[in-house]
Amino acid sequence: MRSVAVPVFSGSNELLGAINISTNAARVSMDTLMNRYLPKLLDSAAAIHRAVR
């Protein structure tokens, strides 16, 4: 099992929670997880932050 998570903040920078993705380690390499999926999680967290401002 592999997983990566990022925090999600409100417009006043209070922690709202986190978003994550988990996958089977045999199917997705750590490199793919960090270079393909982590940037998408960060973009999604930023979009949520902007939406709740």
CHARMM-style PDB file with segment names, atoms N, HN, CA, C and O in Angstrom:
ATOM      1  N   MET     1       0.850  -1.168   0.000  1.00  0.00      PROA
ATOM      2  CA  MET     1       0.000   0.000   0.000  1.00  0.00      PROA
ATOM      3  C   MET     1       0.896   1.231   0.000  1.00  0.00      PROA
ATOM      4  O   MET     1       1.872   1.306   0.747  1.00  0.00      PROA
ATOM      5  N   ARG     2       0.553   2.187  -0.842  1.00  0.00      PROA
ATOM      6  HN  ARG     2      -0.239   2.126  -1.449  1.00  0.00      PROA
ATOM      7  CA  ARG     2       1.210   3.492  -0.860  1.00  0.00      PROA
ATOM      8  C   ARG     2       0.134   4.555  -0.729  1.00  0.00      PROA
ATOM      9  O   ARG     2      -0.979   4.404  -1.232  1.00  0.00      PROA
ATOM     10  N   SER     3       0.487   5.627  -0.047  1.00  0.00      PROA
ATOM     11  HN  SER     3       1.392   5.750   0.362  1.00  0.00      PROA
ATOM     12  CA  SER     3      -0.471   6.703   0.149  1.00  0.00      PROA
ATOM     13  C   SER     3       0.274   8.022   0.268  1.00  0.00      PROA
ATOM     14  O   SER     3       1.398   8.081   0.766  1.00  0.00      PROA
ATOM     15  N   VAL     4      -0.380   9.079  -0.202  1.00  0.00      PROA
ATOM     16  HN  VAL     4      -1.293   9.031  -0.607  1.00  0.00      PROA
ATOM     17  CA  VAL     4       0.154  10.427  -0.031  1.00  0.00      PROA
ATOM     18  C   VAL     4      -1.035  11.330   0.283  1.00  0.00      PROA
ATOM     19  O   VAL     4      -2.124  11.150  -0.264  1.00  0.00      PROA
ATOM     20  N   ALA     5      -0.815  12.307   1.173  1.00  0.00      PROA
ATOM     21  HN  ALA     5       0.069  12.453   1.616  1.00  0.00      PROA
ATOM     22  CA  ALA     5      -1.889  13.207   1.599  1.00  0.00      PROA
ATOM     23  C   ALA     5      -1.373  14.633   1.662  1.00  0.00      PROA
ATOM     24  O   ALA     5      -0.178  14.871   1.836  1.00  0.00      PROA
ATOM     25  N   VAL     6      -2.295  15.576   1.517  1.00  0.00      PROA
ATOM     26  HN  VAL     6      -3.266  15.383   1.376  1.00  0.00      PROA
ATOM     27  CA  VAL     6      -1.961  17.000   1.656  1.00  0.00      PROA
ATOM     28  C   VAL     6      -3.040  17.670   2.503  1.00  0.00      PROA
ATOM     29  O   VAL     6      -4.208  17.284   2.448  1.00  0.00      PROA
ATOM     30  N   PRO     7      -2.648  18.674   3.284  1.00  0.00      PROA
ATOM     31  CA  PRO     7      -3.630  19.383   4.096  1.00  0.00      PROA
ATOM     32  C   PRO     7      -4.492  20.309   3.246  1.00  0.00      PROA
ATOM     33  O   PRO     7      -4.077  20.758   2.177  1.00  0.00      PROA
ATOM     34  N   VAL     8      -5.688  20.584   3.732  1.00  0.00      PROA
ATOM     35  HN  VAL     8      -6.025  20.220   4.600  1.00  0.00      PROA
ATOM     36  CA  VAL     8      -6.602  21.527   3.088  1.00  0.00      PROA
ATOM     37  C   VAL     8      -6.938  22.605   4.107  1.00  0.00      PROA
ATOM     38  O   VAL     8      -7.378  22.307   5.217  1.00  0.00      PROA
ATOM     39  N   PHE     9      -6.726  23.863   3.720  1.00  0.00      PROA
ATOM     40  HN  PHE     9      -6.369  24.105   2.818  1.00  0.00      PROA
ATOM     41  CA  PHE     9      -6.929  24.985   4.624  1.00  0.00      PROA
ATOM     42  C   PHE     9      -8.092  25.862   4.185  1.00  0.00      PROA
ATOM     43  O   PHE     9      -8.406  25.956   2.998  1.00  0.00      PROA
ATOM     44  N   SER    10      -8.723  26.500   5.159  1.00  0.00      PROA
ATOM     45  HN  SER    10      -8.468  26.423   6.123  1.00  0.00      PROA
ATOM     46  CA  SER    10      -9.804  27.447   4.892  1.00  0.00      PROA
ATOM     47  C   SER    10      -9.205  28.757   4.388  1.00  0.00      PROA
ATOM     48  O   SER    10      -7.986  28.904   4.299  1.00  0.00      PROA
ATOM     49  N   GLY    11     -10.072  29.695   4.065  1.00  0.00      PROA
ATOM     50  HN  GLY    11     -11.062  29.576   4.137  1.00  0.00      PROA
ATOM     51  CA  GLY    11      -9.621  31.010   3.623  1.00  0.00      PROA
ATOM     52  C   GLY    11      -8.861  31.760   4.697  1.00  0.00      PROA
ATOM     53  O   GLY    11      -8.045  32.631   4.392  1.00  0.00      PROA
ATOM     54  N   SER    12      -9.122  31.429   5.961  1.00  0.00      PROA
ATOM     55  HN  SER    12      -9.785  30.722   6.209  1.00  0.00      PROA
ATOM     56  CA  SER    12      -8.397  32.067   7.065  1.00  0.00      PROA
ATOM     57  C   SER    12      -7.236  31.185   7.543  1.00  0.00      PROA
ATOM     58  O   SER    12      -6.726  31.355   8.650  1.00  0.00      PROA
ATOM     59  N   ASN    13      -6.837  30.254   6.697  1.00  0.00      PROA
ATOM     60  HN  ASN    13      -7.251  30.116   5.797  1.00  0.00      PROA
ATOM     61  CA  ASN    13      -5.706  29.354   6.939  1.00  0.00      PROA
ATOM     62  C   ASN    13      -5.880  28.435   8.144  1.00  0.00      PROA
ATOM     63  O   ASN    13      -4.898  28.028   8.765  1.00  0.00      PROA
ATOM     64  N   GLU    14      -7.125  28.110   8.474  1.00  0.00      PROA
ATOM     65  HN  GLU    14      -7.922  28.441   7.969  1.00  0.00      PROA
ATOM     66  CA  GLU    14      -7.381  27.085   9.481  1.00  0.00      PROA
ATOM     67  C   GLU    14      -7.431  25.738   8.772  1.00  0.00      PROA
ATOM     68  O   GLU    14      -7.944  25.623   7.660  1.00  0.00      PROA
ATOM     69  N   LEU    15      -6.896  24.738   9.427  1.00  0.00      PROA
ATOM     70  HN  LEU    15      -6.479  24.832  10.331  1.00  0.00      PROA
ATOM     71  CA  LEU    15      -6.898  23.401   8.842  1.00  0.00      PROA
ATOM     72  C   LEU    15      -8.325  22.864   8.778  1.00  0.00      PROA
ATOM     73  O   LEU    15      -9.007  22.765   9.798  1.00  0.00      PROA
ATOM     74  N   LEU    16      -8.769  22.519   7.569  1.00  0.00      PROA
ATOM     75  HN  LEU    16      -8.215  22.600   6.740  1.00  0.00      PROA
ATOM     76  CA  LEU    16     -10.090  21.927   7.387  1.00  0.00      PROA
ATOM     77  C   LEU    16     -10.023  20.408   7.437  1.00  0.00      PROA
ATOM     78  O   LEU    16     -10.938  19.750   7.932  1.00  0.00      PROA
ATOM     79  N   GLY    17      -8.941  19.864   6.924  1.00  0.00      PROA
ATOM     80  HN  GLY    17      -8.197  20.398   6.522  1.00  0.00      PROA
ATOM     81  CA  GLY    17      -8.788  18.417   6.840  1.00  0.00      PROA
ATOM     82  C   GLY    17      -7.678  18.098   5.860  1.00  0.00      PROA
ATOM     83  O   GLY    17      -6.739  18.875   5.686  1.00  0.00      PROA
ATOM     84  N   ALA    18      -7.799  16.955   5.228  1.00  0.00      PROA
ATOM     85  HN  ALA    18      -8.562  16.324   5.370  1.00  0.00      PROA
ATOM     86  CA  ALA    18      -6.787  16.536   4.269  1.00  0.00      PROA
ATOM     87  C   ALA    18      -7.449  15.748   3.150  1.00  0.00      PROA
ATOM     88  O   ALA    18      -8.540  15.201   3.309  1.00  0.00      PROA
ATOM     89  N   ILE    19      -6.770  15.704   2.028  1.00  0.00      PROA
ATOM     90  HN  ILE    19      -5.883  16.148   1.899  1.00  0.00      PROA
ATOM     91  CA  ILE    19      -7.183  14.821   0.934  1.00  0.00      PROA
ATOM     92  C   ILE    19      -6.016  13.887   0.654  1.00  0.00      PROA
ATOM     93  O   ILE    19      -4.854  14.261   0.811  1.00  0.00      PROA
ATOM     94  N   ASN    20      -6.336  12.674   0.241  1.00  0.00      PROA
ATOM     95  HN  ASN    20      -7.280  12.370   0.113  1.00  0.00      PROA
ATOM     96  CA  ASN    20      -5.263  11.713  -0.017  1.00  0.00      PROA
ATOM     97  C   ASN    20      -5.596  10.810  -1.174  1.00  0.00      PROA
ATOM     98  O   ASN    20      -6.716  10.792  -1.686  1.00  0.00      PROA
ATOM     99  N   ILE    21      -4.596  10.065  -1.567  1.00  0.00      PROA
ATOM    100  HN  ILE    21      -3.687  10.080  -1.151  1.00  0.00      PROA
ATOM    101  CA  ILE    21      -4.780   9.001  -2.542  1.00  0.00      PROA
ATOM    102  C   ILE    21      -3.980   7.812  -2.047  1.00  0.00      PROA
ATOM    103  O   ILE    21      -2.856   7.958  -1.567  1.00  0.00      PROA
ATOM    104  N   SER    22      -4.567   6.645  -2.166  1.00  0.00      PROA
ATOM    105  HN  SER    22      -5.480   6.526  -2.556  1.00  0.00      PROA
ATOM    106  CA  SER    22      -3.907   5.399  -1.778  1.00  0.00      PROA
ATOM    107  C   SER    22      -3.942   4.456  -2.958  1.00  0.00      PROA
ATOM    108  O   SER    22      -4.878   4.479  -3.757  1.00  0.00      PROA
ATOM    109  N   THR    23      -2.930   3.634  -3.066  1.00  0.00      PROA
ATOM    110  HN  THR    23      -2.169   3.616  -2.417  1.00  0.00      PROA
ATOM    111  CA  THR    23      -2.856   2.701  -4.181  1.00  0.00      PROA
ATOM    112  C   THR    23      -2.086   1.452  -3.775  1.00  0.00      PROA
ATOM    113  O   THR    23      -1.423   1.421  -2.738  1.00  0.00      PROA
ATOM    114  N   ASN    24      -2.184   0.461  -4.584  1.00  0.00      PROA
ATOM    115  HN  ASN    24      -2.723   0.487  -5.426  1.00  0.00      PROA
ATOM    116  CA  ASN    24      -1.444  -0.776  -4.388  1.00  0.00      PROA
ATOM    117  C   ASN    24       0.005  -0.537  -4.820  1.00  0.00      PROA
ATOM    118  O   ASN    24       0.252  -0.069  -5.931  1.00  0.00      PROA
ATOM    119  N   ALA    25       0.947  -0.854  -3.960  1.00  0.00      PROA
ATOM    120  HN  ALA    25       0.747  -1.235  -3.057  1.00  0.00      PROA
ATOM    121  CA  ALA    25       2.361  -0.617  -4.251  1.00  0.00      PROA
ATOM    122  C   ALA    25       2.844  -1.413  -5.459  1.00  0.00      PROA
ATOM    123  O   ALA    25       3.805  -1.011  -6.114  1.00  0.00      PROA
ATOM    124  N   ALA    26       2.202  -2.520  -5.760  1.00  0.00      PROA
ATOM    125  HN  ALA    26       1.421  -2.846  -5.228  1.00  0.00      PROA
ATOM    126  CA  ALA    26       2.596  -3.321  -6.919  1.00  0.00      PROA
ATOM    127  C   ALA    26       2.147  -2.685  -8.232  1.00  0.00      PROA
ATOM    128  O   ALA    26       2.663  -3.031  -9.294  1.00  0.00      PROA
ATOM    129  N   ARG    27       1.195  -1.761  -8.168  1.00  0.00      PROA
ATOM    130  HN  ARG    27       0.776  -1.480  -7.304  1.00  0.00      PROA
ATOM    131  CA  ARG    27       0.659  -1.159  -9.390  1.00  0.00      PROA
ATOM    132  C   ARG    27       1.209   0.232  -9.677  1.00  0.00      PROA
ATOM    133  O   ARG    27       1.300   0.626 -10.840  1.00  0.00      PROA
ATOM    134  N   VAL    28       1.582   0.993  -8.633  1.00  0.00      PROA
ATOM    135  HN  VAL    28       1.508   0.674  -7.689  1.00  0.00      PROA
ATOM    136  CA  VAL    28       2.018   2.379  -8.811  1.00  0.00      PROA
ATOM    137  C   VAL    28       3.331   2.572  -8.047  1.00  0.00      PROA
ATOM    138  O   VAL    28       3.406   2.332  -6.842  1.00  0.00      PROA
ATOM    139  N   SER    29       4.352   3.005  -8.769  1.00  0.00      PROA
ATOM    140  HN  SER    29       4.290   3.200  -9.748  1.00  0.00      PROA
ATOM    141  CA  SER    29       5.652   3.230  -8.135  1.00  0.00      PROA
ATOM    142  C   SER    29       5.618   4.485  -7.262  1.00  0.00      PROA
ATOM    143  O   SER    29       4.753   5.346  -7.426  1.00  0.00      PROA
ATOM    144  N   MET    30       6.556   4.572  -6.349  1.00  0.00      PROA
ATOM    145  HN  MET    30       7.259   3.873  -6.217  1.00  0.00      PROA
ATOM    146  CA  MET    30       6.668   5.757  -5.498  1.00  0.00      PROA
ATOM    147  C   MET    30       6.956   6.981  -6.360  1.00  0.00      PROA
ATOM    148  O   MET    30       6.445   8.067  -6.088  1.00  0.00      PROA
ATOM    149  N   ASP    31       7.762   6.812  -7.387  1.00  0.00      PROA
ATOM    150  HN  ASP    31       8.177   5.930  -7.608  1.00  0.00      PROA
ATOM    151  CA  ASP    31       8.069   7.910  -8.302  1.00  0.00      PROA
ATOM    152  C   ASP    31       6.802   8.433  -8.981  1.00  0.00      PROA
ATOM    153  O   ASP    31       6.600   9.644  -9.070  1.00  0.00      PROA
ATOM    154  N   THR    32       5.966   7.540  -9.451  1.00  0.00      PROA
ATOM    155  HN  THR    32       6.131   6.556  -9.379  1.00  0.00      PROA
ATOM    156  CA  THR    32       4.704   7.941 -10.081  1.00  0.00      PROA
ATOM    157  C   THR    32       3.793   8.623  -9.075  1.00  0.00      PROA
ATOM    158  O   THR    32       3.168   9.637  -9.384  1.00  0.00      PROA
ATOM    159  N   LEU    33       3.720   8.073  -7.887  1.00  0.00      PROA
ATOM    160  HN  LEU    33       4.228   7.249  -7.637  1.00  0.00      PROA
ATOM    161  CA  LEU    33       2.875   8.661  -6.851  1.00  0.00      PROA
ATOM    162  C   LEU    33       3.307  10.094  -6.553  1.00  0.00      PROA
ATOM    163  O   LEU    33       2.467  10.990  -6.466  1.00  0.00      PROA
ATOM    164  N   MET    34       4.595  10.311  -6.399  1.00  0.00      PROA
ATOM    165  HN  MET    34       5.277   9.583  -6.470  1.00  0.00      PROA
ATOM    166  CA  MET    34       5.104  11.633  -6.023  1.00  0.00      PROA
ATOM    167  C   MET    34       5.121  12.620  -7.194  1.00  0.00      PROA
ATOM    168  O   MET    34       4.895  13.814  -6.996  1.00  0.00      PROA
ATOM    169  N   ASN    35       5.385  12.138  -8.401  1.00  0.00      PROA
ATOM    170  HN  ASN    35       5.568  11.168  -8.562  1.00  0.00      PROA
ATOM    171  CA  ASN    35       5.530  13.043  -9.544  1.00  0.00      PROA
ATOM    172  C   ASN    35       4.270  13.240 -10.370  1.00  0.00      PROA
ATOM    173  O   ASN    35       4.144  14.248 -11.066  1.00  0.00      PROA
ATOM    174  N   ARG    36       3.342  12.305 -10.308  1.00  0.00      PROA
ATOM    175  HN  ARG    36       3.445  11.486  -9.743  1.00  0.00      PROA
ATOM    176  CA  ARG    36       2.106  12.441 -11.072  1.00  0.00      PROA
ATOM    177  C   ARG    36       0.921  12.799 -10.180  1.00  0.00      PROA
ATOM    178  O   ARG    36       0.143  13.696 -10.505  1.00  0.00      PROA
ATOM    179  N   TYR    37       0.785  12.102  -9.066  1.00  0.00      PROA
ATOM    180  HN  TYR    37       1.417  11.373  -8.802  1.00  0.00      PROA
ATOM    181  CA  TYR    37      -0.404  12.270  -8.238  1.00  0.00      PROA
ATOM    182  C   TYR    37      -0.274  13.360  -7.177  1.00  0.00      PROA
ATOM    183  O   TYR    37      -1.247  14.066  -6.913  1.00  0.00      PROA
ATOM    184  N   LEU    38       0.888  13.517  -6.569  1.00  0.00      PROA
ATOM    185  HN  LEU    38       1.679  12.944  -6.784  1.00  0.00      PROA
ATOM    186  CA  LEU    38       1.053  14.564  -5.562  1.00  0.00      PROA
ATOM    187  C   LEU    38       0.776  15.959  -6.123  1.00  0.00      PROA
ATOM    188  O   LEU    38       0.081  16.735  -5.467  1.00  0.00      PROA
ATOM    189  N   PRO    39       1.288  16.315  -7.307  1.00  0.00      PROA
ATOM    190  CA  PRO    39       0.958  17.644  -7.839  1.00  0.00      PROA
ATOM    191  C   PRO    39      -0.548  17.845  -8.040  1.00  0.00      PROA
ATOM    192  O   PRO    39      -1.053  18.949  -7.836  1.00  0.00      PROA
ATOM    193  N   LYS    40      -1.255  16.811  -8.429  1.00  0.00      PROA
ATOM    194  HN  LYS    40      -0.845  15.915  -8.594  1.00  0.00      PROA
ATOM    195  CA  LYS    40      -2.713  16.922  -8.601  1.00  0.00      PROA
ATOM    196  C   LYS    40      -3.401  17.125  -7.257  1.00  0.00      PROA
ATOM    197  O   LYS    40      -4.357  17.894  -7.158  1.00  0.00      PROA
ATOM    198  N   LEU    41      -2.922  16.441  -6.224  1.00  0.00      PROA
ATOM    199  HN  LEU    41      -2.145  15.816  -6.304  1.00  0.00      PROA
ATOM    200  CA  LEU    41      -3.476  16.646  -4.889  1.00  0.00      PROA
ATOM    201  C   LEU    41      -3.229  18.072  -4.418  1.00  0.00      PROA
ATOM    202  O   LEU    41      -4.128  18.711  -3.871  1.00  0.00      PROA
ATOM    203  N   LEU    42      -2.021  18.574  -4.628  1.00  0.00      PROA
ATOM    204  HN  LEU    42      -1.291  18.055  -5.073  1.00  0.00      PROA
ATOM    205  CA  LEU    42      -1.694  19.943  -4.229  1.00  0.00      PROA
ATOM    206  C   LEU    42      -2.563  20.951  -4.975  1.00  0.00      PROA
ATOM    207  O   LEU    42      -3.041  21.918  -4.382  1.00  0.00      PROA
ATOM    208  N   ASP    43      -2.768  20.731  -6.272  1.00  0.00      PROA
ATOM    209  HN  ASP    43      -2.380  19.946  -6.754  1.00  0.00      PROA
ATOM    210  CA  ASP    43      -3.637  21.614  -7.061  1.00  0.00      PROA
ATOM    211  C   ASP    43      -5.068  21.566  -6.535  1.00  0.00      PROA
ATOM    212  O   ASP    43      -5.730  22.599  -6.442  1.00  0.00      PROA
ATOM    213  N   SER    44      -5.543  20.381  -6.193  1.00  0.00      PROA
ATOM    214  HN  SER    44      -5.005  19.541  -6.269  1.00  0.00      PROA
ATOM    215  CA  SER    44      -6.905  20.236  -5.675  1.00  0.00      PROA
ATOM    216  C   SER    44      -7.047  20.923  -4.320  1.00  0.00      PROA
ATOM    217  O   SER    44      -8.055  21.583  -4.066  1.00  0.00      PROA
ATOM    218  N   ALA    45      -6.059  20.778  -3.456  1.00  0.00      PROA
ATOM    219  HN  ALA    45      -5.240  20.242  -3.663  1.00  0.00      PROA
ATOM    220  CA  ALA    45      -6.095  21.445  -2.150  1.00  0.00      PROA
ATOM    221  C   ALA    45      -6.111  22.960  -2.320  1.00  0.00      PROA
ATOM    222  O   ALA    45      -6.813  23.661  -1.591  1.00  0.00      PROA
ATOM    223  N   ALA    46      -5.342  23.464  -3.276  1.00  0.00      PROA
ATOM    224  HN  ALA    46      -4.772  22.894  -3.868  1.00  0.00      PROA
ATOM    225  CA  ALA    46      -5.315  24.910  -3.535  1.00  0.00      PROA
ATOM    226  C   ALA    46      -6.670  25.373  -4.077  1.00  0.00      PROA
ATOM    227  O   ALA    46      -7.139  26.456  -3.725  1.00  0.00      PROA
ATOM    228  N   ALA    47      -7.297  24.566  -4.927  1.00  0.00      PROA
ATOM    229  HN  ALA    47      -6.916  23.686  -5.214  1.00  0.00      PROA
ATOM    230  CA  ALA    47      -8.606  24.928  -5.478  1.00  0.00      PROA
ATOM    231  C   ALA    47      -9.667  24.968  -4.366  1.00  0.00      PROA
ATOM    232  O   ALA    47     -10.513  25.862  -4.346  1.00  0.00      PROA
ATOM    233  N   ILE    48      -9.619  24.009  -3.453  1.00  0.00      PROA
ATOM    234  HN  ILE    48      -8.932  23.283  -3.469  1.00  0.00      PROA
ATOM    235  CA  ILE    48     -10.551  24.015  -2.331  1.00  0.00      PROA
ATOM    236  C   ILE    48     -10.315  25.253  -1.478  1.00  0.00      PROA
ATOM    237  O   ILE    48     -11.269  25.917  -1.074  1.00  0.00      PROA
ATOM    238  N   HSD    49      -9.066  25.567  -1.203  1.00  0.00      PROA
ATOM    239  HN  HSD    49      -8.290  25.027  -1.532  1.00  0.00      PROA
ATOM    240  CA  HSD    49      -8.721  26.754  -0.418  1.00  0.00      PROA
ATOM    241  C   HSD    49      -9.295  28.013  -1.058  1.00  0.00      PROA
ATOM    242  O   HSD    49      -9.862  28.859  -0.367  1.00  0.00      PROA
ATOM    243  N   ARG    50      -9.150  28.138  -2.369  1.00  0.00      PROA
ATOM    244  HN  ARG    50      -8.690  27.451  -2.930  1.00  0.00      PROA
ATOM    245  CA  ARG    50      -9.693  29.322  -3.073  1.00  0.00      PROA
ATOM    246  C   ARG    50     -11.220  29.327  -3.019  1.00  0.00      PROA
ATOM    247  O   ARG    50     -11.823  30.393  -2.897  1.00  0.00      PROA
ATOM    248  N   ALA    51     -11.847  28.172  -3.105  1.00  0.00      PROA
ATOM    249  HN  ALA    51     -11.357  27.306  -3.204  1.00  0.00      PROA
ATOM    250  CA  ALA    51     -13.307  28.097  -3.149  1.00  0.00      PROA
ATOM    251  C   ALA    51     -13.948  28.446  -1.811  1.00  0.00      PROA
ATOM    252  O   ALA    51     -15.080  28.931  -1.779  1.00  0.00      PROA
ATOM    253  N   VAL    52     -13.247  28.210  -0.713  1.00  0.00      PROA
ATOM    254  HN  VAL    52     -12.328  27.816  -0.738  1.00  0.00      PROA
ATOM    255  CA  VAL    52     -13.850  28.464   0.599  1.00  0.00      PROA
ATOM    256  C   VAL    52     -13.431  29.824   1.173  1.00  0.00      PROA
ATOM    257  O   VAL    52     -13.726  30.125   2.330  1.00  0.00      PROA
ATOM    258  N   ARG    53     -12.759  30.626   0.385  1.00  0.00      PROA
ATOM    259  HN  ARG    53     -12.519  30.382  -0.555  1.00  0.00      PROA
ATOM    260  CA  ARG    53     -12.332  31.954   0.853  1.00  0.00      PROA
ATOM    261  C   ARG    53     -13.482  32.846   1.110  1.00  0.00      PROA
ATOM    262  OT1 ARG    53     -13.294  33.996   1.508  1.00  0.00      PROA
TER     263      ARG     53
END
